[in-house]
Each structure stands twice: as structure tokens, then as C-alpha cells.
Amino acid sequence: MLVIFDRKNRTDGAKDYLENGTNGDRDIKDKRVSLYGDLNILDKVTKYAKDVKGYKETYRDIVLTFEEDEIDVDTLQNIAQDFIKHYTAGYESDEFVAYAEAHLPKIKLNSRGEERKPHIHISISTYSPKLGVRLDLGQHRTRLKEIEKIKQLI
């Protein structure tokens, strides 16, 4: 499993990207399978964090990708839940808003001729509606050893 962190501070667009892809081609390229959370709630919380709280980063975008060509949905769901649980350690499950969905490629090669594999998109809001504060999720570069441990656990 490869863990890819977005290096940009994301403020909005998770819902649109997951539903439509880059060029409105999501349903052509992938079968989408919801694994964790509610995308509409994530969208509302990230918009609130941006528009009301003025956050420069309203959510974390993480992609888990795999070598296998086929992975069953139950396994993907367990992986997503485990990753979110460990990544948000220190918070109760009702203290953060997260969403995860699998993209199972219908089209096996991208425009550059590279093979496309099953992957999971995970978005975690940086704002907690329950706590009314920004979550302390740390920085990816300072959590590298921890992320390696999470991968080993999963």
C-alpha cells in the first residue's frame, strides 16, 4: 500500500472532484464505492470552515493505492476505517468528520499509458463541529514514521 498526501492546503472541491473527476469523467473512469462517512456532511463542514472560520486548509486529502488489480469492497472498507482510526488517534469518532471512497478503475490505463489501480480517497475535515475547534492532525512530514507504522498495522 502506498500512502499519498496532497501537498496543497485544500479548502474546497473534495465533493466535486470525487463525484466528477478532473474532466467530468469520473463515472467513465471509475466505479465509486463509499467506504466511510457522508460526503455531503464533509462538504458542509469544509465550506463552514472556509467561509465562517476562514481556514486556509479545511480538509486533508489522502490517497491509499494498491498493487493489486482487484480488492474486495469489504477489505477496502476495513483498510479505510483502520487508516482513519489511526490517523485521527486522540479523537473520538464523533469529534471529527471524515469521508472515504474507493475508486475501482473501469479504464485500466491513464492518458499517459500508465496502469490505473484500485485506490481509496480519504478526506478528513480540519474543523470539528462537535468541539468547535481546528483539529491537531500534525504535519505529514513529521508523521512519516507514524504513517509507516499505520501501514504495517493495516
C-alpha positions, 0 to 999 in steps of 0.5 A: 500500500502506498500512502499519498498526501496532497501537498496543497492546503485544500479548502474546497472541491473534495465533493466535486472532484470525487463525484466528477473527476478532473474532466467530468469523467469520473463515472467513465473512469471509475466505479465509486464505492463509499467506504466511510462517512457522508460526503455531503456532511464533509462538504458542509463542514469544509465550506463552514470552515472556509467561509465562517472560520476562514481556514486556509486548509479545511480538509486533508486529502489522502490517497491509499493505492494498491498493487493489486488489480482487484480488492474486495469492497469489504477489505477496502472498507476495513483498510479505510476505517483502520487508516482513519482510526489511526490517523485521527488517534486522540479523537473520538469518532464523533469529534471529527468528520471524515469521508472515504471512497474507493475508486475501482478503475473501469479504464485500466490505463491513464492518458499517459499509458500508465496502469490505473489501480484500485485506490481509496480517497480519504478526506478528513475535515480540519474543523470539528463541529462537535468541539468547535475547534481546528483539529491537531492532525500534525504535519505529514512530514513529521508523521512519516514514521507514524504513517509507516507504522499505520501501514504495517498495522493495516 
